[in-house]
Amino acid sequence: DLFGQPADYPAIKAICDKHGLKLISDSAQGFGCTIDGEHPLKWADITTTSFFPAKPLGCYGDGGAVLTNDDELAQLIDSIRVHGKAVAVDLKDKTFDHDPKYLNMRIGLNSRLDTIQAAVLIEKLKVFGQEIEWRNRIAARYNEGLRPHVAAVPDVPTGNVSNWAQYTIEHEDRDGLAAHLKAEGIPTAVYYPIPLHLQPAYAHYPRGPQGLPVTERLMERVISLPMHSDLDEATQDRIIAAVASFKA
Ligand SMILES: *Cc1c(COP(=O)(O)O)cnc(C)c1O
């Protein structure tokens, strides 16, 4: 769910069904996104999300969650989170007269969410719906103001809701625009200058003969502008004016 827009789950799910695959969705940037009002879990067996501070629902350190509607999977994830402890599905035909965390059924992790991070998230979750609305209002203003000045603004397909984890445009002279905005005191970012399939760490994996032409074109053109739920209109207008004033 890159940049907050839901992936095309109906299309991906059809491929999974055809080949008997499980669908695990990387929703690290997508918490709160929907398709026709439906959460990605309508299609995915599991979604993962991140509460890293830069994400739409950020805590004050590291955190994350795994979501599923499947009760048995939820138990297994709970087990893996705490060193592979025994959970109800493991104890169906067993007796263990001690705390089940002392019976290790599988190799797990120490992946508990810190209480302090949970306390932050509980409060932020209460206003998260409101924040998504604000972000959508800000994104709509950006789209309207920037559309005539850039190669593409991020339009969201009808029926989809983005949480606007990032607001990312395309520009033919992306690096020129970045330098211009920097001189104007406006921070920007390029996510991700090298896509996964071109990373050295993945070089030994097979790759289609054409590579990934859409990704490889976009990696030269995308640039993300400041986006957060309390970006005020005056600041936003200054950013839009700065982009409009750039002559490639
Ligand atoms: C941030 C991010 C991750 C990694 O999340 P962690 O904070 O390391 O758990 C994975 N995938 C995407 C798309 C991300 O944006």
PDBQT file of the ligand as one rigid body, heavy atoms in Angstrom, charges set to zero:
ROOT
HETATM    1  C1  LIG A 301       8.344   1.390   6.823  1.00  0.00    +0.000 C 
HETATM    2  C2  LIG A 301       8.081   0.294   5.890  1.00  0.00    +0.000 A 
HETATM    3  C3  LIG A 301       8.449  -1.035   6.187  1.00  0.00    +0.000 A 
HETATM    4  C4  LIG A 301       9.242  -1.395   7.417  1.00  0.00    +0.000 C 
HETATM    5  O1  LIG A 301       8.559  -1.162   8.567  1.00  0.00    +0.000 OA
HETATM    6  P1  LIG A 301       9.277  -1.280   9.994  1.00  0.00    +0.000 P 
HETATM    7  O2  LIG A 301       9.059   0.061  10.638  1.00  0.00    +0.000 OA
HETATM    8  O3  LIG A 301      10.714  -1.601   9.776  1.00  0.00    +0.000 OA
HETATM    9  O4  LIG A 301       8.523  -2.358  10.666  1.00  0.00    +0.000 OA
HETATM   10  C5  LIG A 301       8.121  -2.027   5.304  1.00  0.00    +0.000 A 
HETATM   11  N1  LIG A 301       7.460  -1.760   4.149  1.00  0.00    +0.000 NA
HETATM   12  C6  LIG A 301       7.097  -0.513   3.816  1.00  0.00    +0.000 A 
HETATM   13  C7  LIG A 301       6.347  -0.277   2.543  1.00  0.00    +0.000 C 
HETATM   14  C8  LIG A 301       7.389   0.560   4.660  1.00  0.00    +0.000 A 
HETATM   15  O5  LIG A 301       7.024   1.806   4.338  1.00  0.00    +0.000 OA
ENDROOT
TORSDOF 0
